[in-house]
Every structure is written in structure tokens, then in C-alpha cells.
Amino acid sequence: MMAEFLMKGWNVAIPEVDIGDDIFVVKDDEGTLRKVQVKTSRGKATKKGYTAQFSASEFNLANIGPVVGHYVFIVRLDDDIWSKPVIIKQDVLNQMYEDGEVGSLTGKTIVFSFKYTQNGDKVICLKKDLSAFINDYVDFPQLVH
């Protein structure tokens, strides 16, 4: 996942202390900072594709700060095969959760159950189609140095 951001010209930093953010990416020329929470899961094959479950802290999802946060959901299908990432802004994901469109609460943890088509070009969580967020690097444009 970090390689994707590096190939787009963004610098990547992993926090020394785990406070919930997996990585930070920085656009050096402007100092633009993005927080990225990477969620991974092992895919389970189905007749029509595969499924995966992800979990996130309800507190962390709702804790929207001044730095734009993004959630990246990616599935490991085999030892060296990964799905295309689903990239969703934190405030958008939180609103979908609050509206009851995605996720289910278990204790203080939100569980997101994704269903993917065989080729991974369509993904559904509950009844919400998240396909528009597949490979959605709109907030991470290619940088030219």
C-alpha cells in the first residue's frame, strides 16, 4: 500500500507510536498532510467472488480532526495477490455509518463486511455500493518532482 503512494510522488511516514493511524503521507512542496488508516483482511472465496471483514474503532472513525483522514480497505486474496484498494474519506465513511448504510457495531468496534465480485470491480457493504471508491486516489494526485 505504501508503494502506491510513493509511486504517486507522496512521502510516507509510519508513526513510531501506534495511536490508530497506520501511515501519514505528505506532499512536500505544499506540506499537505494526509492521515491514512489502512485496514487489511484475508478474503474468503464465494461462488460469485469473495468477502472480507474489517474492523475500526467507533471512536477513531468519529474523531475527525483538522487533518483529512482516509480509510484504505484492502484484501489479501492469496500470498502475493491483493485486491484493489477501497479509499474513503473519514468523514464520508463516518456519515455512511451514522446513516446506517455501512458497518455494524459490536461493543466499541465497527465491523465492515465487504462483498466483492469475482474481478473485484464491484464492492458492496451491507446494501451500499462502494465501487466508486475502488482505486479512488482523487485526494492523492500524481506529483511531478
CORJOZI-V919451 format. One record per helix or strand. SS is the DSSP state (H for helix, E for strand). FROM is the first residue (numbers start at 1). TO is the last residue. If there is no record, write none. Layout:
# CORJOZI-V919451
ss;from;to
SS;FROM;TO
SS;FROM;TO
This chain:
# CORJOZI-V919451
ss;from;to
H;2;7
E;11;13
E;23;27
E;32;42
E;44;45
E;49;57
H;58;62
E;69;78
E;81;82
E;86;89
H;90;98
E;104;106
E;109;117
E;123;125
E;128;129
H;131;133
E;134;134
